Amino acid sequence: MAHGRSRGQLSDLQPELKLARKAALAAGAILRGYWNDRSFQVGSKGRNNPVTTADMEADSAIKKILRAGFPGYGWLSEETADGRERLAARRVWIVDPLDGTKEFINRVPEFCVAIALAEEGAPVLGVTYNPIRRQLFWAARGLGCHLGTRRVRVTRTRSLERATVLASRSEIARGEWEVFEAVMGVSPMGSVAYKLAMVAAGKGDATFTRSPKSEWDIASGAALIAEAGGKITDIEGREVRFNQRSVERHGLIASNGILHDSLRALARREGLLGEHHR
């Protein structure tokens, strides 16, 4: 992506951002309705991977809104069968209609709608919405990162000893974070996308995992963190690219940037998770 864009070009994603926010709020209203009346059905896509009717209905609502507005853009969603035609698209929507399904089922209000736009592999727009806490995180290239109407940035914490790292509730329950609790503050939180949004908003210093993640888990958060002044890589420190043939990424580290190298070294030394964990 070329640098040195003009001020007019910096705002070239305003139409997409407006529609992505609309789609996130519409999906969030669906999830909030099911959260309140508990009428959803629960199925399974595999081991430790539940899916509900709420996921599917939210996905349909997002797809209808975004594809009507930008029919030429590619599409990648957790709840839609993947098609290789997206690989030829310059811009691709990457969607998780309900990230944190286990939290949703268990009435833990730490799940979200996550919508991203990737352009030639780079995350250039992200909208993450927690419909229970009514938190709307949004960012687009050149526009900064926002929580509601307020611009937000990552923290300036400089040492692991003073850092608060957001960690998976299930990983903590399995005892996989015990080794880190003596090194830094560890705070449990559901949903990968939600943790990334909270780091972008300065409500945590970092999050990391060696667990494989899919593009739809992290694309929105990657856009938020980039515009908030932070850094996100895979567990080996490599740049995360999107709309790839394989949607799986080998873990992640997301931080305020200052702590990134220390976290990478720590995660690699301790081996936070085995590759078989989700």
C-alpha positions as CSV (number, residue, x, y, z in Angstrom):
1,M,0.0,0.0,0.0
2,A,1.4,3.3,-1.0
3,H,2.3,5.8,1.7
4,G,1.9,9.6,1.5
5,R,-1.8,9.6,0.8
6,S,-3.5,12.9,0.6
7,R,-6.0,14.1,3.2
8,G,-8.9,13.3,0.9
9,Q,-7.6,9.8,0.3
10,L,-7.2,9.2,4.0
11,S,-11.0,9.4,4.3
12,D,-11.7,7.2,1.3
13,L,-13.2,4.4,3.4
14,Q,-16.0,6.5,4.9
15,P,-18.8,4.8,2.9
16,E,-17.6,1.4,3.9
17,L,-17.2,2.4,7.5
18,K,-20.7,3.8,7.7
19,L,-22.1,0.6,6.3
20,A,-20.0,-1.6,8.5
21,R,-21.1,0.2,11.6
22,K,-24.8,-0.2,10.4
23,A,-24.2,-3.9,9.9
24,A,-22.6,-4.4,13.3
25,L,-25.4,-2.6,15.1
26,A,-28.0,-4.7,13.2
27,A,-26.3,-7.9,14.1
28,G,-25.8,-6.8,17.6
29,A,-29.5,-6.1,17.9
30,I,-30.2,-9.7,16.9
31,L,-27.7,-11.1,19.4
32,R,-29.1,-8.9,22.2
33,G,-32.6,-10.2,21.4
34,Y,-31.4,-13.8,21.7
35,W,-29.4,-13.0,24.8
36,N,-32.5,-11.7,26.5
37,D,-35.0,-14.4,25.5
38,R,-32.6,-17.4,25.3
39,S,-34.6,-18.8,22.4
40,F,-31.5,-19.8,20.3
41,Q,-30.6,-23.4,19.5
42,V,-27.0,-24.7,20.0
43,G,-25.2,-26.9,17.6
44,S,-21.6,-27.9,17.0
45,K,-19.0,-27.4,14.3
46,G,-16.5,-29.7,16.0
47,R,-14.7,-30.3,19.3
48,N,-15.2,-27.3,21.6
49,N,-16.7,-25.2,18.8
50,P,-20.4,-24.5,19.3
51,V,-22.6,-22.5,16.9
52,T,-26.0,-21.1,17.6
53,T,-29.0,-19.9,15.5
54,A,-27.9,-16.4,16.7
55,D,-24.6,-16.7,14.9
56,M,-26.3,-17.7,11.7
57,E,-29.0,-15.0,11.8
58,A,-26.4,-12.3,12.6
59,D,-24.3,-13.5,9.7
60,S,-27.2,-13.3,7.3
61,A,-28.0,-9.7,8.4
62,I,-24.4,-8.5,8.0
63,K,-24.1,-10.2,4.6
64,K,-27.3,-8.6,3.3
65,I,-26.2,-5.1,4.3
66,L,-22.6,-5.2,3.2
67,R,-23.0,-7.1,0.0
68,A,-25.9,-4.8,-1.1
69,G,-23.7,-1.8,-0.6
70,F,-20.5,-3.2,-2.1
71,P,-21.4,-6.2,-4.3
72,G,-17.9,-6.3,-5.9
73,Y,-16.1,-6.9,-2.7
74,G,-15.0,-10.4,-1.6
75,W,-16.5,-12.2,1.3
76,L,-15.0,-14.3,4.1
77,S,-17.1,-15.2,7.2
78,E,-16.9,-17.9,9.8
79,E,-20.5,-18.8,9.2
80,T,-20.4,-18.8,5.4
81,A,-19.0,-21.5,3.2
82,D,-15.7,-20.2,1.8
83,G,-15.2,-19.6,-1.9
84,R,-11.9,-19.2,-3.6
85,E,-13.2,-16.2,-5.7
86,R,-12.4,-13.9,-2.8
87,L,-8.7,-14.5,-3.4
88,A,-8.9,-12.4,-6.6
89,A,-10.7,-9.5,-4.9
90,R,-8.7,-6.4,-4.0
91,R,-11.0,-5.6,-1.1
92,V,-12.6,-8.4,1.0
93,W,-15.0,-8.2,4.0
94,I,-13.9,-10.5,6.8
95,V,-16.6,-11.2,9.3
96,D,-17.3,-13.0,12.6
97,P,-21.0,-12.4,13.4
98,L,-20.5,-13.7,17.0
99,D,-17.0,-14.0,18.3
100,G,-17.2,-15.5,21.8
101,T,-20.1,-18.0,21.3
102,K,-19.2,-19.9,24.5
103,E,-19.5,-16.6,26.4
104,F,-22.8,-15.9,24.7
105,I,-24.2,-19.3,25.7
106,N,-23.0,-19.0,29.2
107,R,-24.3,-15.4,29.7
108,V,-20.9,-13.8,30.0
109,P,-21.2,-10.4,28.3
110,E,-17.8,-10.6,26.6
111,F,-18.7,-11.4,23.0
112,C,-18.9,-9.2,20.0
113,V,-19.7,-8.7,16.3
114,A,-16.5,-8.3,14.3
115,I,-16.4,-6.8,10.8
116,A,-13.2,-6.0,8.9
117,L,-12.2,-4.9,5.5
118,A,-8.9,-6.1,4.0
119,E,-7.3,-4.3,1.0
120,E,-4.6,-6.3,-0.8
121,G,-4.0,-8.3,2.4
122,A,-3.9,-5.3,4.8
123,P,-6.6,-4.7,7.5
124,V,-7.8,-1.2,6.6
125,L,-11.1,-1.0,8.5
126,G,-12.5,-2.6,11.6
127,V,-15.7,-2.5,13.6
128,T,-16.1,-4.5,16.8
129,Y,-19.4,-4.3,18.7
130,N,-20.3,-5.6,22.1
131,P,-24.1,-5.4,22.0
132,I,-24.6,-6.0,25.8
133,R,-22.2,-3.4,27.0
134,R,-23.1,-1.2,24.0
135,Q,-19.4,-0.7,23.1
136,L,-18.8,0.2,19.5
137,F,-15.1,0.2,18.6
138,W,-14.3,1.4,15.1
139,A,-11.3,2.4,12.9
140,A,-10.4,3.0,9.3
141,R,-7.2,3.8,7.6
142,G,-6.1,7.3,8.5
143,L,-9.1,8.0,10.7
144,G,-7.8,6.7,14.0
145,C,-9.4,4.3,16.4
146,H,-12.5,5.2,18.3
147,L,-14.8,3.8,21.1
148,G,-18.1,5.4,20.4
149,T,-17.5,9.1,19.8
150,R,-14.1,9.1,21.6
151,R,-10.8,8.6,20.0
152,V,-8.7,6.0,21.8
153,R,-5.1,4.8,21.8
154,V,-3.1,1.9,23.2
155,T,-1.4,2.3,26.6
156,R,2.1,3.5,27.2
157,T,3.0,0.8,29.7
158,R,6.7,0.1,29.4
159,S,7.4,-3.0,31.5
160,L,5.8,-6.4,31.9
161,E,5.8,-6.1,35.7
162,R,3.3,-3.2,35.3
163,A,1.4,-4.7,32.4
164,T,-2.1,-6.2,32.3
165,V,-2.5,-8.9,29.7
166,L,-5.9,-10.0,28.7
167,A,-6.2,-13.8,28.6
168,S,-8.6,-16.4,27.4
169,R,-11.0,-17.7,30.1
170,S,-10.7,-21.2,28.9
171,E,-6.9,-21.1,28.8
172,I,-6.8,-19.7,32.4
173,A,-9.2,-22.5,33.5
174,R,-6.8,-25.1,32.0
175,G,-4.0,-23.6,34.1
176,E,-2.0,-22.4,31.1
177,W,-1.5,-18.9,32.4
178,E,-0.2,-19.8,35.9
179,V,3.4,-19.3,34.8
180,F,2.7,-15.8,33.7
181,E,0.8,-14.5,36.7
182,A,4.1,-14.0,38.6
183,V,5.5,-11.9,35.8
184,M,2.6,-9.6,34.9
185,G,-1.1,-8.9,35.6
186,V,-3.4,-11.4,33.9
187,S,-7.0,-10.5,33.4
188,P,-9.5,-13.1,32.1
189,M,-11.7,-12.0,29.1
190,G,-13.8,-13.8,26.5
191,S,-13.6,-13.4,22.7
192,V,-10.4,-12.9,20.8
193,A,-11.9,-10.0,18.8
194,Y,-13.1,-8.3,22.0
195,K,-9.7,-8.6,23.7
196,L,-8.1,-7.0,20.7
197,A,-10.6,-4.2,20.8
198,M,-9.9,-3.6,24.4
199,V,-6.2,-3.5,23.9
200,A,-6.7,-0.9,21.1
201,A,-8.8,1.2,23.4
202,G,-6.2,1.2,26.1
203,K,-8.2,-1.1,28.5
204,G,-5.4,-3.7,28.6
205,D,-1.8,-3.6,27.6
206,A,-1.6,-6.7,25.5
207,T,-3.1,-10.1,24.7
208,F,-1.3,-13.2,23.3
209,T,-1.8,-16.9,22.6
210,R,0.0,-19.7,20.8
211,S,-3.4,-21.1,19.9
212,P,-4.3,-21.1,16.2
213,K,-6.7,-18.4,15.2
214,S,-8.7,-17.7,12.0
215,E,-8.7,-14.5,10.0
216,W,-12.2,-13.6,11.1
217,D,-11.1,-13.8,14.8
218,I,-8.4,-11.1,14.4
219,A,-9.0,-9.0,11.3
220,S,-11.2,-6.3,12.9
221,G,-8.9,-6.1,15.9
222,A,-5.9,-5.8,13.7
223,A,-7.3,-2.8,12.0
224,L,-8.3,-1.2,15.4
225,I,-4.8,-1.8,16.9
226,A,-3.0,-0.4,13.9
227,E,-5.0,2.8,14.0
228,A,-4.6,3.0,17.8
229,G,-0.8,2.9,17.6
230,G,-0.2,-0.7,18.7
231,K,1.2,-3.7,17.0
232,I,-0.1,-7.2,16.1
233,T,1.9,-10.1,14.7
234,D,1.8,-13.9,14.8
235,I,3.5,-15.7,17.6
236,E,6.8,-15.6,15.7
237,G,6.7,-11.9,15.2
238,R,5.6,-12.0,11.5
239,E,3.2,-9.5,10.0
240,V,-0.4,-10.8,9.8
241,R,-1.8,-10.7,6.3
242,F,-5.4,-11.3,5.4
243,N,-7.5,-12.9,2.6
244,Q,-5.0,-15.7,2.3
245,R,-5.7,-19.1,0.9
246,S,-5.4,-20.7,4.4
247,V,-7.4,-18.6,6.9
248,E,-5.6,-20.1,10.0
249,R,-2.9,-18.1,11.7
250,H,-0.3,-19.5,14.1
251,G,-1.2,-17.7,17.3
252,L,-0.9,-14.0,17.9
253,I,0.6,-11.2,20.0
254,A,-1.1,-7.9,20.2
255,S,0.3,-5.1,22.3
256,N,0.8,-1.4,22.8
257,G,4.0,-1.9,20.7
258,I,6.4,-1.1,23.5
259,L,5.9,-4.5,25.1
260,H,5.9,-6.5,21.9
261,D,9.4,-7.9,21.9
262,S,9.3,-8.8,25.6
263,L,6.0,-10.6,25.1
264,R,7.2,-12.5,22.1
265,A,10.3,-13.7,23.9
266,L,8.2,-14.7,26.9
267,A,5.5,-16.5,24.9
268,R,8.1,-18.5,22.9
269,R,10.1,-19.4,26.0
270,E,7.2,-20.6,28.0
271,G,5.1,-22.2,25.2
272,L,1.8,-20.8,26.3
273,L,-0.3,-23.3,24.3
274,G,0.0,-26.4,22.4
275,E,-1.0,-26.3,18.7
276,H,-4.0,-28.6,19.3
277,H,-5.8,-26.1,21.5
278,R,-8.3,-23.7,19.8
